[in-house]
Amino acid sequence: MNRKTITLLIFILLIPLSLLIMSCDVLTTQVEDVNPDDNPIDPDNPDYEAPLATIVESPDDGSTINTDIFTFRWSGNNDDCQFSYRLNNDSWSPWSTDTSITLDYMDEIHYSFQVKAKYSTDSVQHVPSTVTFTVDAIEGPALWLYHKKVETSVNDIFSIYVMAEEVTELAMMSVILNFDPAFLQVQNYEICEDDSILNGHQIIRTDKFDFVNGILTIYLALISSEQESLSGCGPIVRVNFKAMQQGTSNIFFDNGCYFRKANNDPIEIISKVSSLIEIR
């Protein structure tokens, strides 16, 4: 066997040995222990802090605001944080790194805004950070629709409430709702006599339906020999609609709406607030 052959054989034998040594190095690196003290989001770290979202911009807790749009901002106690929020008892939003949300079309009601944080290890803040507030954005006397914004689906039935806001000496009213019949159809309506400013009063009503042009007209008047009247805020009529096709539409008050006193004197309606309908 000549020298070249011997050299070649030695080289061939060394290749597997080299590969084996390299693989051992890789395995040794992969199983190297990680010290939990080096990971601030590891619960075993003695300095571990649970995920926490802090609301840094919002209405004052327990306050009343005169706008129906507000931007909420928050921060986390670690760069690893993701966040989820909700308004009242709505579903929690998907987890994200977003630290703000602008909420609009808020109704004239009491609200609770909550936000919580979590780490990539799936450790979640147990008690959400919370702020409560009330929206009072509509100056009365006024007519407005609750909800100001509705998200629904094709063929779904949903309700809209006609609300009277800050009325005094109200004895007669005309409610005229306009809507696009290509997107919406009125199913029926009912007078809100329980738990409203109409409770305990006798009422006469007449109505007119124009489904071709999308107009619902309702006339209401108190029946009284002593010139009774209504004061305050609350629901007057509930109207049930059916969503007909995908798209965005509006339900709004006609200019022919009116408030009147028992002596037939007009009451100025300062504002009429419509409802935005988003159909999926």
MOUR-V745363 format. One record per pair of residues at least 12 apart in sequence whose C-alpha atoms are under 10 Angstrom apart, sorted by the first residue. I is the first residue (numbers start at 1). J is the second residue. If there is no record, write none. Layout:
i;j
I;J
I;J
//
This chain:
i;j
36;48
40;78
40;80
41;78
41;80
41;81
41;119
41;120
41;121
41;123
42;119
42;121
42;123
43;121
43;123
49;77
49;78
50;77
50;78
50;117
50;118
50;119
50;123
50;124
50;125
50;126
51;76
51;77
51;78
51;80
51;81
51;82
51;83
51;116
51;117
51;118
51;119
51;122
51;123
51;124
51;125
51;126
52;75
52;76
52;77
52;78
52;81
52;82
52;83
52;115
52;116
52;117
52;118
52;119
52;124
52;125
52;126
52;127
52;128
52;129
53;74
53;75
53;76
53;77
53;78
53;81
53;82
53;83
53;84
53;99
53;114
53;115
53;116
53;117
53;118
53;125
53;127
53;128
53;129
53;130
54;73
54;74
54;75
54;76
54;77
54;115
54;116
54;117
54;128
54;129
54;130
55;72
55;73
55;74
55;75
55;76
55;99
55;100
55;113
55;114
55;115
55;116
55;129
55;130
55;131
56;72
56;73
56;74
56;75
56;99
56;100
57;70
57;71
57;72
57;73
57;74
57;75
57;100
58;70
58;71
58;72
58;73
58;74
58;113
58;131
58;132
58;133
59;71
59;72
59;113
59;131
59;132
59;133
59;134
59;135
60;131
60;132
60;133
61;112
61;113
61;130
61;131
61;132
61;133
61;134
62;110
62;111
62;112
62;131
62;132
62;133
62;134
63;110
63;131
63;132
63;133
63;134
63;135
64;109
64;110
64;111
64;132
64;133
64;134
64;135
64;136
64;137
65;108
65;133
65;134
65;135
65;136
65;137
66;108
66;134
66;135
66;136
66;137
66;138
66;139
67;104
67;105
67;106
67;107
67;108
67;134
67;135
67;136
67;137
67;138
68;103
68;104
68;105
68;106
68;107
68;108
68;134
68;135
68;136
68;137
68;138
68;148
69;102
69;103
69;104
69;105
69;106
69;107
69;135
69;137
70;101
70;102
70;103
70;104
70;105
70;106
71;100
71;101
71;102
71;103
71;104
72;99
72;100
72;101
72;102
72;103
72;113
72;115
73;98
73;99
73;100
73;101
73;102
73;115
74;98
74;99
74;100
74;101
74;115
74;116
74;129
75;97
75;98
75;99
75;100
75;115
75;117
76;97
76;99
76;116
76;117
76;118
76;119
77;117
78;117
78;118
78;119
79;97
79;119
80;97
80;117
80;118
80;119
80;120
80;121
81;95
81;96
81;97
81;98
81;116
81;117
81;118
81;119
81;120
81;121
81;122
81;123
81;124
82;94
82;95
82;96
82;97
82;98
82;99
82;116
82;117
82;118
82;119
82;120
82;122
82;124
83;95
83;96
83;97
83;98
83;99
83;100
83;115
83;116
83;117
83;118
83;119
83;124
83;125
84;96
84;97
84;98
84;99
84;114
84;115
84;116
84;117
84;118
84;128
85;99
85;100
85;101
85;113
85;114
85;115
85;116
85;117
85;128
85;129
85;130
86;112
86;113
86;114
86;115
86;116
86;128
86;130
87;103
87;111
87;112
87;113
87;114
87;115
87;130
87;131
87;132
88;110
88;111
88;112
88;113
88;114
88;132
89;111
89;112
89;113
89;114
92;114
92;115
92;116
93;115
95;116
95;117
95;118
96;117
96;118
97;117
99;115
104;148
104;149
105;147
105;148
105;149
105;150
105;275
105;276
106;134
106;135
106;136
106;137
106;146
106;147
106;148
106;149
107;134
107;135
107;136
107;137
107;138
107;144
107;145
107;146
107;147
107;148
107;149
108;134
108;135
108;136
108;137
108;138
108;144
108;146
108;147
108;148
108;163
108;165
109;133
109;134
109;135
109;136
109;146
110;132
110;133
110;134
110;135
110;136
111;131
111;132
111;133
111;134
111;135
112;130
112;131
112;132
112;133
112;134
113;128
113;129
113;130
113;131
113;132
113;133
114;127
114;128
114;129
114;130
114;131
114;132
115;127
115;128
115;129
115;130
115;131
116;128
116;129
116;130
117;129
138;165
138;166
138;270
138;271
138;272
138;273
139;165
139;166
139;269
139;270
139;271
139;272
140;164
140;165
140;166
140;167
140;168
140;232
140;233
140;268
140;269
140;270
140;271
140;272
141;164
141;165
141;166
141;167
141;168
141;170
141;231
141;232
141;233
141;259
141;267
141;268
141;269
141;270
141;271
141;272
142;163
142;164
142;165
142;166
142;167
142;233
142;258
142;259
142;267
142;268
142;269
142;270
142;271
142;272
142;273
143;162
143;163
143;164
143;165
143;166
143;167
143;175
143;233
143;235
143;236
143;253
143;257
143;258
143;259
143;269
143;270
143;271
143;272
143;273
143;274
144;161
144;162
144;163
144;164
144;165
144;235
144;252
144;253
144;271
144;272
144;273
144;274
144;275
145;160
145;161
145;162
145;163
145;164
145;177
145;235
145;237
145;238
145;251
145;252
145;253
145;272
145;273
145;274
145;275
145;276
146;159
146;160
146;161
146;162
146;163
146;235
146;238
146;273
146;274
146;275
147;159
147;160
147;161
147;162
147;163
147;274
147;275
147;276
147;277
148;160
148;161
148;250
148;251
148;273
148;274
148;275
148;276
148;277
149;250
149;251
149;274
149;275
149;276
149;277
149;278
150;250
150;275
150;276
150;277
150;278
150;279
151;248
151;276
151;277
151;278
151;279
151;280
152;242
152;243
152;246
152;277
152;278
152;279
152;280
153;242
153;243
153;244
153;245
153;246
153;247
153;278
153;279
153;280
154;183
154;184
154;242
154;243
154;244
154;245
154;246
154;247
154;278
154;279
154;280
155;184
155;241
155;242
155;243
155;244
155;245
155;246
155;279
156;241
156;242
156;243
156;244
156;279
157;184
157;185
157;186
157;187
157;240
157;241
157;242
157;243
157;244
158;186
158;187
158;239
158;240
158;241
158;242
158;243
159;186
159;187
159;188
159;189
159;238
159;239
159;240
159;241
159;242
160;189
160;235
160;237
160;238
160;239
160;240
160;241
160;251
160;275
161;189
161;190
161;191
161;192
161;234
161;235
161;236
161;237
161;238
161;239
161;240
161;275
162;175
162;177
162;191
162;192
162;234
162;235
162;236
162;237
162;238
162;239
162;253
162;273
162;274
163;192
163;196
163;233
163;234
163;235
163;236
163;237
163;238
163;272
163;273
164;196
164;197
164;231
164;232
164;233
164;234
164;235
164;236
164;237
164;259
164;269
164;272
165;231
165;232
165;233
165;234
165;235
165;269
165;270
165;271
165;272
166;231
166;232
166;233
166;234
167;197
167;229
167;230
167;231
167;232
167;233
167;234
167;259
167;267
167;268
167;269
168;229
168;230
168;231
168;232
168;233
168;259
168;260
168;261
168;267
169;227
169;228
169;229
169;230
169;231
169;232
169;259
169;260
169;261
169;262
169;263
169;267
170;221
170;222
170;228
170;229
170;230
170;231
170;232
170;259
170;260
170;261
170;262
170;264
170;265
170;266
170;267
171;203
171;220
171;221
171;222
171;223
171;224
171;227
171;228
171;229
171;230
171;231
171;259
171;260
171;261
171;262
171;263
171;264
171;265
171;267
172;203
172;204
172;205
172;219
172;220
172;221
172;222
172;223
172;229
172;230
172;258
172;259
172;260
172;261
172;262
172;263
172;264
172;265
172;266
172;267
173;205
173;218
173;219
173;220
173;221
173;222
173;257
173;258
173;259
173;260
173;261
173;266
173;267
174;205
174;206
174;207
174;217
174;218
174;219
174;220
174;221
174;254
174;256
174;257
174;258
174;259
174;260
175;207
175;216
175;217
175;218
175;219
175;220
175;236
175;237
175;253
175;254
175;255
175;256
175;257
175;258
175;259
176;207
176;208
176;209
176;215
176;216
176;217
176;218
176;219
176;252
176;253
176;254
176;255
176;256
176;257
176;258
177;214
177;215
177;216
177;217
177;218
177;239
177;251
177;252
177;253
177;254
177;255
177;256
177;257
177;274
178;210
178;211
178;213
178;214
178;215
178;216
178;217
178;250
178;251
178;252
178;253
178;254
178;274
179;211
179;213
179;214
179;215
179;216
179;249
179;250
179;251
179;252
179;253
179;254
180;211
180;212
180;213
180;214
180;215
180;249
180;250
180;251
181;210
181;211
181;212
181;213
181;214
181;215
181;242
181;243
181;244
181;249
182;212
182;213
182;214
182;243
182;244
182;245
182;246
182;249
183;214
183;241
183;242
183;243
183;244
183;245
183;246
183;247
183;248
183;249
183;250
183;277
183;278
183;279
184;211
184;214
184;240
184;241
184;242
184;243
184;244
184;245
184;249
184;250
184;251
184;277
184;279
185;211
185;212
185;214
185;240
185;241
185;242
185;243
185;244
186;209
186;210
186;211
186;214
186;215
186;216
186;239
186;240
186;241
186;242
186;243
187;239
187;240
187;241
187;242
188;238
188;239
188;240
188;241
188;242
189;216
189;218
189;237
189;238
189;239
189;240
189;241
190;236
190;237
190;238
190;239
190;240
191;203
191;205
191;218
191;220
191;235
191;236
191;237
191;238
191;239
192;234
192;235
192;236
192;237
192;238
193;235
193;236
193;237
194;235
194;236
195;234
195;235
196;232
196;233
196;234
196;235
196;236
196;237
197;229
197;230
197;231
197;232
197;233
197;234
197;235
197;236
198;222
198;229
198;230
198;231
198;234
198;235
198;236
199;230
201;221
201;222
201;223
201;224
201;228
201;229
201;230
202;221
202;222
202;223
202;224
202;228
203;220
203;221
203;222
203;223
203;224
204;219
204;220
204;221
204;222
204;223
205;218
205;219
205;220
205;221
205;222
206;218
206;219
206;220
206;221
207;219
207;220
214;251
215;251
215;252
215;253
215;254
216;239
216;253
216;254
217;253
217;254
217;256
217;257
218;237
218;257
219;257
219;258
220;236
220;237
220;259
221;260
221;261
221;262
222;262
223;262
224;262
226;262
227;261
227;262
227;263
228;261
228;262
229;260
229;261
229;262
230;261
230;262
243;277
243;278
243;279
243;280
244;279
245;279
245;280
246;278
246;279
246;280
247;277
247;278
247;279
247;280
248;276
248;277
248;278
248;279
248;280
249;275
249;276
249;277
249;278
249;279
250;274
250;275
250;276
250;277
250;278
251;273
251;274
251;275
251;276
251;277
252;272
252;273
252;274
252;275
252;276
253;271
253;272
253;273
253;274
253;275
254;272
255;272
257;269
257;272
//
